[in-house]
Amino acid sequence: MQTQTRVQTSSAVRSSTIPKKSDFSESSFAGLTVCVVGPHYPRPGGVSTQVEMLESCLRGEGATVRPVDTNVQSLRHLGRPGRWLLPAAQVMIVPVRLWRAAAGADIIHAHLASYWGFYLPMLAVALIGKLRGVPSVATYHGGKAAEFVTDHKTSVRALLNRLDALIVLSSFTGRVFEGLGLKPVVVPNVIDLQQFQPEPPGPGSSRLSEPDRPALLWVKSFDDSGNPALMVEAFARLRRDLPRATLTMIGDGPRLPDARAQAEALATPVYFAGRVPYDAMAQAYEKADILVISSAVDNQPNVLIEASASGLPVVATAVGGIPDMVEDGVNALLVAPDDADALAAAVLQVARDPNLAGRLGHAAVENAQRYTWMQVRGQLAAVYRQVIRGDQ
């Protein structure tokens, strides 16, 4: 669903306030001033990674970037009291940050998740964008789009209608917002291929040096969306056939204690690595043989793109936008969600067939090329151009 149509906006004065950048072409961002609203480092997570990546790419194109961090890091250092105070502080601080950044800007680009990750940036953008007369676009990253939109249909539609364009990462998410009468544009996430690169060997060969001892890697938040319980259960079943297999699980979250207890109850050795800095992830992929994604809900996971660029064969649950990213049997193996036997069987199939592992890994590297800045920049520039110049 590569439609590139404007979001229908309810603001009749929008077109009269859009600045005319006659020198802004579809393939260049030079000279633009862009306010990027969203979580920034050191806030962990895929959205933060994409926000920082976009800012770096825009600066590399000659744009002036004004970061607007939706996080208040100082409160997070206070533990539980800080977490209680955080929402109120964000409501007061983020609009002020955006007000200052938006002065004289050409466009506001917000990055959204679900629930509070939606309402906080969108309320700020809707208010400040109107007051400053600056056009706005937003990228929706949340994997729980269907659930969130169903529960909050009226308010979500009202706020998104304040945008000049809505960007989604996959046609799966796009269909959710089309159900609200919106017309989203698909622009995928971006990956830095200088950081994530495959190891030799080439096509048809495998990085599995010990097929009876595959090193599995799982990278996700320990929550219901990431479904770590499914990963631990599938690994326990896999070890009946491959008792020397290993599993490293990277991340943290509310389900981490449960996953530890589950692994202990199943007498299954799992290495829980905790959070790993973004700049150390390339090394994690180098040490792994197979990436496994057990998600119950997902959109366009960065880990799948990064692992693909690193040449890892991928086994994943066919949920959300994942089937839009990879083709089953070509550059990944996809299985039904919440099926531990199917997940274990697919991993076993890759581990026992070095030719399959090599073929999947090589095809994954080629597939990752779709997510480079050189591939994505024209799609994003077309959206910016349409919004800033008022093109139809």
C-alpha angles and dihedrals in degrees: 000000000000095000115155104197129135122259108253104251125205093209112100092191095053096096093050093056098048111108116234109235098184091176093056109106129191092252102044137065095183114138096015123127109214127187108209112200120195146078114318133193134317084040102094126226145080095280091056090050092052093045091054091043093052092049091051092049093048092050089050088057093054099262124139109236123202109192117214108193115207090195125088100205097182091065093051089063089062094069119217097355089053092051090053092050095042101086094050091046091049092051090055101036106039097058090049091051091049093046090057095043095046096059105118093352123146098215143000117222113191127189116216138194127174132294110349090005086061104038098046098056095033095053090049093047094045091052102038096037090058095044093048095039091232120144116238141207130182136201116215112215103167118122092205095065096129094049094042096048092047091053097042104027100141098046094041092052092046094052097042090051086065090066126089091216137006118211123200129186099225142017088247091065091038091061090055092058093040084064087066091055093258126132108220126189121226113231113157131218120276129238131198105230091189088068100039114048134154123251120233135284111091137224120335095016128097138230088215101111091171110031091185090055108044117176108225123201128201121183120181145100114288095240139104092278094055091045098208091174090067091051094051092046093048091049091051089054092045091056090063086072099026107031092173095056116120132209128202117190116197122196141045139235143127095306095054095095089049091051091050091050092047093052090050093048090051091046087235118147109227124170109222104200099181119212117348120199115250093243090057096052094088089063090050090055091047091057094049131082101194133019114217123196116192098175122157090195129017144150116193107333114209090212091065092053094044094048091046091052088050091056097249119151108237132215113188144164112256097241135134115336096346094097087054090056101047139024117233112247093008108069100354142006115248126199136183115276122260094015110125094182093053092047092049092046093052092050090048090051092055094043094051096045112059091180091056091046091051094046093049092046094050093047089048090058090053091047091052089064088077089070101053120115090245089060097041102039095078092051093051093042090054090056093047091047093050093050099041097043095034092237118168 
